[in-house]
Amino acid sequence: MLIAAFMLVNISVAFSQPDPPSLRCISVENNGNVTLTWITPADTGAVFGGYHLYYSSALSGPYSAADSIFNYNTTTTTVNNVNANNTTLYFYIKTREGCCSNYSVSSDTLRTIRMIVTPLSNERVRLTWNRIHTPALPTTSINSVISKEISSGNFTVFRNTADTTTLDTNYFCNRFINYKVTVADLSGCQSVSSVDGEIFRDTKGPSQTLIDTVSIDPVTGNVQISWLPDSSLDTQGYVIYQFNGISYDSIGAVNGINTLSFVNTLTNSANTPETYTVAAFDSCKNLGPLAVNHTTIWLKAEVKKCEATAELEWTNYSNMAGGIQRYEIWFRDAGGAWSLEALVPSNIFSYVKNLTVPGAIYDVLIRAVGNLGHTSSSNLIIINADILQQPQFIYIRSASVTNNGVEVICHVDPAGDVQAYLLYSSKSPNGNYSLTGTLNYTPSSNIVFSDPFAEADEGPVYYKVTAYDSCGKEFVTSNIAATVYLTADEGGDLISNLNWTPYLGWQFPARSYEIFRVLDGIIQGSASTVVGGDTVTFSEDLSDIQAEAEIICYVVLAHEDSLNLYGFSDSAYSNIACVPLPAYSFVPNAFTPGGLNPIFKPVVLYENPEQYVFRVFNRWGQVVYETNLPSDGWNGAHNGTESPSGIYGWQLIFRGINRKEYNKSGTVTLIR
């Protein structure tokens, strides 16, 4: 019974059917061999007899033995000499136990993937392939990964698809391109198709290049043209063109699909806008279409001297990708750092810069900024701020009365941009000033005006000076200066009274005034009197003055207090003022011949000797003495005989130097 039972158990184990491997991947090698990959079946403990591989050119068979594997742990093998590159083959595997011809059922039958490339044109092909199993195994990826061999031995993935057909386009001059498909399995293996390919003959150039920007280097003045890499794989380089006004001229070329800029050193962009375009070329020397052209920004400026401005104008930058957002105006002092002067909208192509520093030199450029961040710089220009340079000062040093009017001496800044200096005068500091004189510009710091019609003897004359520029404008007004106006009058009893207005125009009040006599029109050599700067009156006794003229005249000389801010200490004369000299007579009322007063005669000042009569009468009206000489007098005798003591009458007739006739009479007592 035990023996029988043992036999029954062994028989049951011996004849149980083993499981087949789980065939997962099938790959076609370059030489046409086929590599199979599987997962081993569960180990039943029975003696392992082998894995037996079968293949056929048709799914329905007949199948032939391809190979046998006798190591249970082997999971992959390559079947040689089956030429799977040119046909489709089907494979499956069975497991066999060692003691008997006990085979498992067949594994899943996998089909080699055959890649078929069908040309549609010189540049376009259709790729077709099959699945390894229909329906797809649960562990097989639904997507096929397609690769192509552009350079020898290097396949590049270019597409991933769930379909079993796709199109591909390549632009190469004359290149054979191989394709293959790879399908992944969850186990980690991959099924790879056979390789098939086609010759691509490119008769079409690369796609249109997209220019990034054209920009001018502010340091060198060269134009840099830059563009984006072409999308065509066979692009070998780029040709750069410049518009000549009628057509495009080639100005250079660069090699390499990723060489993306060119510098034009033979540019005239400082004087005119320049238009550029680019075309890509491929290995067949086919040219792509010209890129949409870009034109440099051309900046120019005009300095307005009279307005003290620089008017900038520039050309529009067109065709920037995404459009222009704004224009930036950049300035720098020559050799200094750049600073952003202003931002203007994209539709504005001008700007006015106020110039404040005469002679300053600026570098200027415009930069276009795009909505996508692109930038382009214009040509660099140099602006010389040739604007009106106002003089720093116009200072009236003195306004001095002369015989010929008034002399106005000025200290001016010769560096000013002046065409002429204008002298204005007025009778009042707040009155209306009228143009009195004009002097053309000279590079001297001292100018002198003469005002012959000043009428400075009628009152103080107020002056101011302005500068006249080439733009027809007046600017920079001087200080106001006023002449010293002197008046003189006879105050009686041979006293002259002088009054004058203070000098106006110096930084400080006058230090002093010197009073000079003017006799016969000549200023005496030294001042008769000096008074302080706060004194504007003076009186003088005329009784001791011996004059042969009808009048006595004066002039006042004002002196500046100290050195002013320009380093001067000046003086200024007043007008000449005169006092008429009145005739003055004194007749004694008694005399004693032979005594202390032996001669009876009048004392007459400022008489005219040619108009003089002095007579003495006795009490009967007889003339006892007469003379025409002011120096002669009566000695008390008549016709050689002494006249008796008593009262006598006298008459004095004379004409003063003021040509006024005087007729006086009186009595005198003769005492013996």
CORUR-V715078 format. One record per residue. N is the residue number from 1. SS is DSSP state (H for helix, E for strand, - for the rest). D_FIRST is the distance of its C-alpha to the first C-alpha in Angstrom with 2 decimals. Layout:
# CORUR-V715078
n ss d_first
N SS D_FIRST
N SS D_FIRST
This chain:
# CORUR-V715078
n ss d_first
1 - 0.00
2 H 3.82
3 H 5.42
4 H 5.06
5 H 6.13
6 H 8.59
7 H 9.87
8 H 10.53
9 H 12.50
10 H 14.45
11 H 15.37
12 H 16.67
13 H 18.74
14 H 20.07
15 - 21.50
16 - 23.11
17 - 26.91
18 - 29.08
19 - 32.38
20 - 35.71
21 - 38.47
22 E 41.14
23 E 44.12
24 E 47.25
25 E 50.31
26 E 51.84
27 E 55.07
28 E 57.41
29 - 58.92
30 - 62.54
31 - 61.57
32 - 59.47
33 - 56.07
34 E 53.59
35 E 51.82
36 E 48.69
37 E 47.42
38 E 44.10
39 E 41.85
40 - 38.42
41 - 35.33
42 - 32.99
43 - 30.84
44 - 27.16
45 - 26.00
46 - 25.09
47 - 26.99
48 E 30.47
49 E 31.66
50 E 35.19
51 E 37.66
52 E 39.17
53 E 42.63
54 E 44.18
55 E 47.74
56 E 50.00
57 - 53.64
58 - 52.70
59 - 50.35
60 - 48.98
61 - 48.37
62 - 47.66
63 - 46.13
64 E 46.00
65 E 44.03
66 E 46.30
67 E 44.43
68 E 41.05
69 E 40.43
70 - 37.70
71 - 38.30
72 - 36.44
73 - 39.34
74 - 42.03
75 - 43.67
76 E 46.63
77 E 47.68
78 E 50.69
79 E 50.60
80 - 53.54
81 - 55.83
82 - 55.16
83 - 58.80
84 - 58.06
85 - 61.74
86 - 62.74
87 - 59.91
88 - 57.22
89 - 53.62
90 E 50.30
91 E 47.26
92 E 43.67
93 E 40.65
94 E 36.93
95 E 34.15
96 E 31.73
97 E 28.43
98 - 28.46
99 - 25.48
100 - 26.13
101 - 28.94
102 - 27.82
103 E 31.18
104 - 32.20
105 - 34.67
106 - 38.31
107 - 40.15
108 - 43.44
109 - 45.92
110 E 49.04
111 E 52.38
112 - 54.84
113 - 58.03
114 - 60.99
115 - 64.44
116 E 67.17
117 E 70.78
118 E 73.37
119 E 77.08
120 - 79.21
121 - 82.41
122 - 83.62
123 - 82.53
124 E 79.67
125 E 76.12
126 E 73.17
127 E 69.72
128 E 66.64
129 - 62.96
130 - 59.54
131 - 56.69
132 - 53.43
133 - 51.41
134 - 52.30
135 - 51.82
136 - 52.13
137 - 49.08
138 - 48.96
139 - 49.51
140 E 52.37
141 - 55.94
142 - 57.99
143 - 61.02
144 E 61.93
145 E 64.09
146 E 66.71
147 E 68.39
148 E 71.16
149 E 72.29
150 E 76.03
151 E 76.33
152 - 74.31
153 - 70.80
154 E 71.24
155 E 69.69
156 E 71.10
157 E 69.43
158 E 71.89
159 E 69.91
160 E 66.80
161 E 65.93
162 - 63.22
163 - 64.60
164 - 63.88
165 E 67.53
166 E 70.63
167 E 74.15
168 E 75.81
169 E 79.43
170 - 80.79
171 - 84.34
172 - 84.40
173 - 86.91
174 - 84.49
175 E 80.99
176 E 77.52
177 E 75.06
178 E 71.25
179 E 68.95
180 E 65.25
181 E 62.97
182 E 60.43
183 E 57.77
184 E 55.92
185 E 52.31
186 - 51.12
187 - 48.92
188 - 52.13
189 - 52.22
190 E 54.91
191 E 55.15
192 E 58.33
193 - 60.06
194 - 61.79
195 - 65.44
196 E 68.30
197 E 71.99
198 E 75.49
199 E 79.04
200 E 81.26
201 - 84.95
202 - 86.99
203 - 90.17
204 - 90.46
205 - 91.75
206 - 90.16
207 - 90.45
208 - 93.59
209 - 94.06
210 - 94.79
211 E 97.65
212 E 97.17
213 E 100.83
214 E 103.97
215 E 105.75
216 E 108.71
217 - 108.34
218 - 111.16
219 - 111.44
220 - 111.64
221 - 112.59
222 - 109.91
223 E 107.84
224 E 104.05
225 E 102.04
226 E 98.41
227 E 95.69
228 - 92.02
229 - 89.43
230 - 89.01
231 - 85.78
232 - 85.52
233 - 83.11
234 - 85.27
235 E 88.40
236 E 90.00
237 E 93.07
238 E 96.01
239 E 99.60
240 E 102.20
241 E 105.22
242 E 108.53
243 E 110.70
244 - 114.16
245 - 115.70
246 - 114.86
247 - 111.51
248 E 108.90
249 E 109.29
250 E 106.39
251 E 107.09
252 E 103.94
253 E 100.19
254 E 97.24
255 E 93.90
256 - 90.51
257 - 88.97
258 - 89.16
259 - 92.75
260 - 94.24
261 E 97.89
262 E 101.10
263 E 104.42
264 E 107.63
265 - 110.28
266 - 112.91
267 - 113.31
268 - 116.41
269 - 114.69
270 - 117.42
271 - 119.85
272 - 117.84
273 - 114.44
274 - 112.02
275 E 109.24
276 E 106.01
277 E 102.86
278 E 99.75
279 E 97.56
280 E 94.20
281 E 93.59
282 E 90.32
283 - 89.28
284 - 90.93
285 - 94.17
286 - 93.89
287 E 95.80
288 - 94.61
289 - 97.07
290 - 99.66
291 - 98.78
292 - 100.83
293 - 103.84
294 E 104.84
295 E 108.40
296 - 109.61
297 - 111.56
298 - 115.21
299 E 117.15
300 E 120.92
301 E 123.40
302 E 127.06
303 E 128.91
304 E 131.45
305 - 134.09
306 - 136.03
307 - 132.96
308 - 131.29
309 E 128.02
310 E 125.64
311 E 124.45
312 E 121.00
313 E 119.67
314 E 116.46
315 - 114.64
316 - 111.53
317 - 108.11
318 - 106.29
319 - 102.74
320 - 101.01
321 - 97.40
322 - 97.27
323 - 101.07
324 E 103.62
325 E 103.49
326 E 106.70
327 E 109.17
328 E 109.83
329 E 113.23
330 E 113.06
331 E 116.13
332 E 116.79
333 E 119.92
334 - 120.30
335 - 117.87
336 - 116.45
337 - 113.19
338 - 112.27
339 E 112.53
340 E 111.56
341 E 114.82
342 E 113.61
343 E 110.94
344 E 112.01
345 E 110.11
346 - 108.79
347 - 111.64
348 - 114.39
349 - 115.71
350 E 118.65
351 E 119.47
352 E 122.69
353 E 122.74
354 E 125.58
355 - 127.17
356 - 128.76
357 - 129.40
358 - 132.02
359 - 131.05
360 - 127.40
361 E 124.93
362 E 121.56
363 E 118.51
364 E 117.01
365 E 113.95
366 E 112.05
367 E 108.27
368 E 106.41
369 E 103.27
370 E 100.72
371 - 98.54
372 - 95.49
373 - 96.96
374 - 98.56
375 E 101.93
376 E 104.79
377 E 107.98
378 - 111.40
379 - 113.91
380 - 115.57
381 E 119.26
382 E 121.86
383 E 124.29
384 E 127.57
385 - 128.93
386 - 132.41
387 - 133.59
388 - 136.83
389 - 137.35
390 - 139.56
391 - 142.04
392 - 141.15
393 - 144.65
394 E 148.12
395 E 150.61
396 E 154.31
397 E 155.96
398 E 159.42
399 E 161.59
400 E 165.11
401 E 168.34
402 E 170.47
403 - 173.76
404 - 171.77
405 E 169.44
406 E 166.20
407 E 164.04
408 E 160.33
409 E 158.37
410 E 154.56
411 E 151.73
412 E 148.78
413 - 145.32
414 - 145.82
415 - 142.07
416 - 142.05
417 - 141.58
418 - 145.09
419 - 147.47
420 E 150.40
421 E 151.57
422 E 153.40
423 E 156.07
424 E 156.64
425 E 159.51
426 E 160.46
427 - 163.25
428 - 160.71
429 - 157.45
430 - 155.81
431 - 157.85
432 - 157.15
433 - 156.85
434 E 158.32
435 E 157.63
436 E 160.31
437 E 159.22
438 E 156.54
439 E 155.62
440 E 153.26
441 - 150.42
442 - 151.09
443 - 148.73
444 - 151.01
445 - 150.27
446 E 153.84
447 E 155.52
448 E 158.97
449 E 160.15
450 E 163.79
451 E 164.88
452 - 168.54
453 - 168.74
454 - 167.30
455 - 170.37
456 - 169.39
457 - 172.92
458 - 172.18
459 - 169.09
460 - 165.85
461 - 163.73
462 E 159.94
463 E 157.77
464 E 154.13
465 E 152.45
466 E 149.32
467 E 147.40
468 E 147.01
469 - 143.96
470 - 143.28
471 - 141.46
472 - 144.65
473 - 143.64
474 E 145.42
475 E 143.56
476 - 144.08
477 - 147.25
478 - 149.36
479 - 150.90
480 - 154.04
481 E 157.31
482 E 160.75
483 - 164.16
484 - 166.56
485 - 169.27
486 E 172.58
487 E 175.58
488 E 179.02
489 E 182.05
490 E 185.44
491 E 185.40
492 E 189.15
493 - 191.23
494 - 190.01
495 E 186.35
496 E 183.49
497 E 180.18
498 E 176.93
499 E 173.62
500 E 170.42
501 - 166.84
502 - 164.15
503 - 162.26
504 E 158.86
505 - 155.82
506 - 155.21
507 - 152.24
508 - 154.57
509 - 158.09
510 - 161.00
511 - 161.96
512 E 165.69
513 E 168.37
514 E 171.31
515 E 174.54
516 E 176.71
517 E 180.21
518 E 180.73
519 E 184.33
520 - 185.52
521 - 181.89
522 E 180.85
523 E 178.34
524 - 179.91
525 - 178.25
526 - 177.08
527 - 176.02
528 - 178.67
529 E 176.13
530 E 172.38
531 E 170.65
532 E 167.11
533 - 164.40
534 - 164.62
535 - 168.36
536 - 169.45
537 E 173.21
538 E 176.25
539 E 180.05
540 E 182.75
541 E 186.54
542 - 188.45
543 - 191.87
544 - 191.69
545 - 190.33
546 - 192.75
547 - 191.75
548 - 193.38
549 - 191.00
550 - 191.00
551 E 187.53
552 E 185.22
553 E 181.53
554 E 178.33
555 E 174.72
556 E 171.74
557 E 169.02
558 E 165.67
559 E 163.43
560 - 159.67
561 - 158.52
562 - 156.17
563 - 153.74
564 - 151.51
565 - 147.85
566 - 148.86
567 - 151.03
568 - 154.40
569 - 157.44
570 - 159.76
571 E 163.09
572 E 164.70
573 E 168.29
574 - 169.61
575 - 172.13
576 - 175.81
577 E 177.75
578 E 181.54
579 E 184.15
580 E 187.61
581 - 190.30
582 - 192.94
583 - 196.53
584 E 197.65
585 E 201.28
586 E 203.05
587 - 206.86
588 - 208.62
589 - 211.02
590 E 213.60
591 E 214.80
592 - 217.55
593 - 219.24
594 - 219.61
595 - 217.13
596 - 213.37
597 - 212.79
598 - 215.60
599 - 214.12
600 E 213.10
601 - 210.22
602 - 206.95
603 E 203.55
604 E 201.51
605 E 197.86
606 - 196.18
607 E 199.42
608 E 200.27
609 E 203.24
610 E 204.55
611 E 204.91
612 E 206.89
613 E 210.28
614 E 211.64
615 E 215.08
616 E 217.19
617 E 219.95
618 - 222.87
619 - 223.65
620 - 225.78
621 - 222.90
622 - 224.16
623 E 221.61
624 E 222.27
625 E 219.19
626 E 216.66
627 E 213.96
628 - 210.98
629 - 209.38
630 - 206.82
631 - 207.77
632 - 211.45
633 - 213.05
634 E 216.48
635 - 218.50
636 - 220.85
637 E 223.70
638 E 225.19
639 - 227.27
640 - 227.64
641 E 228.81
642 E 226.73
643 - 225.85
644 - 226.62
645 - 224.07
646 E 222.66
647 E 219.92
648 E 219.10
649 E 216.75
650 E 214.12
651 E 211.94
652 E 208.80
653 E 207.38
654 E 204.39
655 E 201.23
656 E 197.94
657 - 195.35
658 - 193.48
659 - 196.56
660 - 197.49
661 E 201.27
662 E 202.46
663 E 205.97
664 E 206.83
665 E 210.09
666 E 211.37
667 E 214.08
668 E 214.65
669 E 217.15
670 E 219.26
671 - 220.23
672 - 222.93
